[in-house]
Amino acid sequence: MIALRTTISRTTWKRFLEMLAMLARSEVGGKAKLLFALLILLLFGINGLNVLNSYVGRDFMTSIENKNMGGFMHFALLYVGVFALSTLVAVYFRYCEERLGLVWRNWLTARAVERYLDNRTYFRLQDTGDLANPDQRISEDIRSLTATTLSFVLMLLNASFTVIAFSGVMWSISPLLFIVAVSYAALGSFMTVLLGKPLIRLNYDQLDKEANFRSRLIHVRENADSIALLRREARLKYQLLERLADLTANFQRIILVNRNLGFFTTGYNYMIQIIPALVVAPLFIKGEAQFGVIAQSAIAFAHLLGAFSLIVTQFQSISAYTAVIARLAGLREAMGDGETPRSSNIEIRDDGDRVAFDALTLRSPRSGRDLVKALSVTVPRGKRLLIIAPNESAKTALFRATAGLWDAGEGRILRPNNRALMFLPERPYLPPGTLRQLVTPSDSNGSFTDERILANLRALKLEPALVRAGGLDMERNWNELLSLGEQQLLAFARVILAEPAFVMLDHPTRALSECQIDELLGMLRERGMTYITLGDEDDDPAAYDEVLLVAQDGSWSAQT
């Protein structure tokens, strides 16, 4: 399993910069560049207004010291004007930051989803266990990455502008105060990194532990009926509480590190309030500076030290952000560039006129035991084949190998393309959507009329399901609304509408009655579809032209 936990390598940073470059070159790159340029302009405005505010504040306090009512009113109004303008600029800055973050997140998430679903990457990650919780990384980690990256980049730029803007102000007040600010920030940054370094690993682990707990809760919701019928609450409760205890223990460690870090950072921040006065007040007492300079020095010191102290003030966020970068680097590494990295000795070739297994040997990926040995069988168009095997693993391997989902073994499989060969698994899959979307092929583009769809449903005796669904265009929770048999009939309805040349069925008799199966196979024959069925010993061989028997040791024989 891929695990990038405690450090960010040079390769990770390189990929991160490549991601920014890809955003700039993408179809949304123009909008992203425009928003970023606007953010830079607004940052200049914010820092200019901050410097202006420091001088207005100085003169405002000096007018109070001199009991100058006219100056007091003038600078008070100027103060309010600067605050109003600063508010306007800050609000638009935040708006542009959020808009840019949304553009980036939408683009990056769409790319991740495409790569996750292309070339069955999702299946490979699930099958191999290469990566924990890819769904959480795509949804939550990308959201966190885009929002936090923008925040940190803009904070860094703002800190740079602040240093440039206030260094002159600070130096003009007291060179000693400027040196104290730089030294104090350097010491604070060093101590914060030293005390907070464990947070990087702990935050990485916490994200996975939270996702594991949430996935188990989702499992309970999605399998509520089965859990209630089988009374599995006690076992699931134990598992949920165990995962809760795991994430709680890890979070407790995070809290302890934050406590130790807080002892330093809280005291560090308190001292910021008094250090300027300690340096500048003696100048005022000696008559070398006006009273307003004390207030100006406090403002300038706070801004300048804030710019120098990003590590101190943002270390907890930085540690969580580091974990997010590592997790997304792991996601990208696991998904690759849309290609399946695992090689297979099973060759699959397109052949529109037959399904054929040529010297095909399939093995268990865990034990290496032969499940099917040197199978050589050809199923041309019009021929119906029943496959019987006492070893369920052998039938599963053969079904998945024909679909291109089994790597362990060698040999060759000839088969039509995906449009001409359809698979019906033992448990039908009914994705979210309307009844129309369930029974029509994905590439139909509305080519099936309502009359044809309804006639097909009537032929399969699915009118009650149609009534419960409320018509063809209502979205429902199909697993709750329909029985397992109705779900299997809907899967057959999709096949009959698509009319592929070949159909491979996985134990259809386990969800449907023998009478229903006879009718369905008859409908397939009437429409000229060739079917291959993975069945059981009590299946009726009269509906087939040939029966393939696969023994427990993987040897096979054919009977006509």
C-alpha positions, -999 to +999 in steps of 0.1 A: +000+000+000+012+035-008+019+056+022+034+090+022+032+101+058+057+122+075+077+140+049+072+158+016+098+147-009+113+168-037+092+147-061+060+156-043+068+193-045+077+189-082+043+173-088+026+201-068+042+227-090+033+207-121-003+207-109-002+245-108+013+247-142-014+224-156-041+246-141-025+276-158-025+257-192-060+243-187-093+255-202-099+275-170-064+288-169-074+322-183-100+328-156-076+316-129-048+339-140-073+369-142-085+362-106-050+357-093-038+390-109-068+408-093-058+393-059-023+406-063-037+441-070-060+439-040-030+428-018-011+459-029-042+479-019-045+462+015-009+468+024-010+504+011-040+511+033-023+494+063+007+517+060-016+547+055-036+536+086-004+535+107+003+572+098-033+583+104-032+565+137+000+582+147-013+617+139-047+608+156-030+599+188-007+629+186-036+652+182-051+637+214-018+643+232-018+679+221-055+684+229-060+696+193-098+693+187-096+703+151-069+678+143-087+652+164-119+655+143-100+656+110-080+625+117-110+607+132-129+612+099-099+602+080-096+571+102-132+561+094-126+567+057-095+545+057-115+518+076-144+519+051-120+516+021-101+488+038-133+469+044-143+472+008-109+460-005-108+431+021-143+419+012-135+418-025-102+401-018-120+374+001-145+371-027-119+367-054-100+342-033-131+320-029-139+323-066-104+312-076-105+284-051-138+271-065-125+273-101-094+253-091-113+228-070-138+221-098-111+216-124-089+195-102-117+173-089-131+167-124-096+156-136-093+132-106-128+118-112-120+112-148-087+094-140-104+075-112-130+060-136-109+057-167-094+022-175-111+008-144-087+025-120-113+024-093-115-014-096-077-018-095-074+003-064-101-016-047-089-050-058-052-044-049-057-022-018-031+001-032-047+031-016-069+038+014-101+059+010-096+073-025-131+087-024-122+108+006-090+120-010-109+131-042-136+149-023-122+163+010-085+164+004-088+183-029-112+207-013-087+213+015-058+215-009-073+242-031-086+263-003-055+260+019-030+265-010-046+297-020-047+309+016-010+301+021+002+315-012-017+347-005-005+349+031+031+344+018+027+372-008+010+394+018+038+388+042+063+397+015+045+429+007+041+437+044+078+433+050+085+457+022+059+482+033+066+483+070+104+477+071+110+513+062+084+525+087+099+504+115+135+514+107+125+551+107+110+547+142+139+526+156+165+503+139+167+484+172+130+476+170+134+463+135+162+440+146+142+428+176+112+419+154+134+398+130+152+380+158+120+373+177+103+359+147+133+337+138+134+323+173+096+317+173+097+298+140+125+275+151+108+266+184+074+261+166+089+236+141+107+218+169+076+214+191+050+208+163+068+184+139+048+153+151+016+170+139+024+162+103+023+124+108-006+126+132-028+147+109-021+123+080-033+094+101-063+113+114-077+119+079-076+081+072-091+072+106-119+096+102-126+082+067-126+046+080-151+054+107-174+072+082-172+044+057-184+019+083-213+042+092-222+043+055-220+005+054-246+004+082-270+027+063-266+009+030-272-025+045-298-017+071-323-044+060-297-072+061-283-061+094-317-060+110-328-094+096-295-111+106-292-092+140-256-082+133-258-050+154-235-062+182-206-070+158-211-038+139-213-018+171-180-033+183-164-024+150-177+011+150-167+017+186-132+002+179-127+027+150-141+055+171-116+047+198-088+045+172-095+080+158-101+094+193-067+081+205-049+096+175-068+129+180-059+129+217-022+128+206-028+157+183-044+176+212-014+169+234+010+182+208-012+213+202-012+219+240+026+219+242+028+240+211+001+263+225+022+270+256+049+286+234+027+303+207+003+318+232+031+334+252+048+344+220+017+363+208+012+380+242+047+394+241+041+410+208+018+435+225+045+448+249+078+446+230+072+478+209+064+498+240+095+485+258+117+498+229+098+530+219+085+542+252+119+553+265+123+574+234+090+592+242+100+596+278+133+612+267+114+635+244+129+619+213+096+607+198+059+618+198+033+599+218+016+588+185+048+571+175+042+545+202+009+536+187+024+536+152+052+514+163+028+489+178+008+487+145+040+484+124+055+458+148+024+437+147+022+437+109+059+431+104+061+404+131+030+388+117+047+386+083+079+371+097+059+347+120+038+328+095+053+295+107+044+303+143+009+314+136+000+289+109+019+258+120-011+237+128-027+245+095+007+239+077+010+204+094-025+195+082-018+209+048+014+188+046-006+157+052-031+166+025-003+171-001+012+137+009-022+120+006-029+135-028+006+127-040-002+091-030-035+093-049-018+105-080+009+078-077-017+051-072-038+062-102-009+068-124-017+086-157-048+067-164-029+035-172-030+002-153+005-005-141-001-042-134+009-064-163-009-096-172+000-127-192-037-131-203-040-117-238-074-103-248-081-098-285-112-084-303-132-109-323-167-100-332-179-135-342-170-156-311-160-159-275-130-182-273-106-193-246-072-205-260-050-224-235-064-202-207-050-209-172-064-189-143-049-189-109-058-176-074-039-143-070-033-152-033-024-188-032-013-193-068-034-224-071-048-233-105-085-226-108-088-233-145-062-253-165-054-247-202-090-241-212-096-242-249-132-237-259-148-217-287-184-203-285-194-190-320-225-169-327-257-189-321-241-214-297-253-215-261-228-227-234-235-237-198-204-237-175-207-258-143-179-258-117-181-270-080-154-244-073-170-210-071-136-193-074-131-209-108-164-195-121-157-161-107-122-161-123-136-171-157-163-145-155-139-117-145-112-128-169-136-126-198-145-091-187-107-082-185-107-080-147-085-110-138-047-108-141-035-140-125-028-166-152-019-169-189-034-177-222-056-159-247-092-147-247-110-138-280-142-118-275-163-090-291-159-054-280-178-040-250-208-030-271-213-065-285-207-084-253-226-077-221-222-092-186-249-098-160-234-104-126-251-125-100-262-095-080-274-068-104-260-033-101-286-005-102-269+029-102-286+061-091-309+074-118-343+070-134-359+038-146-353+050-181-316+054-174-314+019-158-328+000-188-314+019-217-277+016-227-254+045-217-247+055-254-284+054-265-288+092-264-326+090-262-329+067-292-354+044-275-390+055-275-413+052-245-434+027-263-405+004-269-392+007-233-427+000-219-433-029-242-400-044-230-410-039-193-444-055-200-428-085-216-407-090-185-438-086-162-423-055-146-455-033-146-458-034-108-422-021-105-431+006-131-461+017-110-440+018-077-413+038-095-439+064-105-430+062-142-398+062-163-384+095-152-385+094-114-352+088-094-356+062-067-335+041-043-338+010-064-322-014-039-350-005-014-379-002-039-373-035-058-369-071-049-337-089-059-357-107-086-371-074-100-336-060-100-323-089-121-353-086-145-344-049-150-308-060-158-323-084-184-344-055-197-313-035-204-297-064-222-328-070-244-330-033-254-292-031-261-293-064-282-257-074-279-244-103-299-232-121-268-243-122-232-225-137-202-247-146-172-235-152-137-259-176-118-292-161-129-312-189-113-301-177-078-324-146-081-351-159-105-372-190-107-366-218-132-397-208-151-385-171-154-351-182-166-366-204-193-387-174-205-357-151-204-333-174-223-361-179-248-363-141-254-325-140-259-327-168-284-355-151-303-334-120-307-304-139-319-282-133-288-256-159-279-254-166-242-228-181-219-241-190-184-221-197-153-246-220-136-251-248-111-255-286-115-293-283-112-296-259-142-315-273-172-290-283-199-318-284-225-315-246-230-278-250-241-259-265-269-229-275-248-220-279-211-185-272-199-176-290-167-146-275-147-134-299-119-122-289-085-085-292-096-091-269-127-093-296-153-122-295-177-144-314-201-171-305-226-204-323-232-228-317-260 
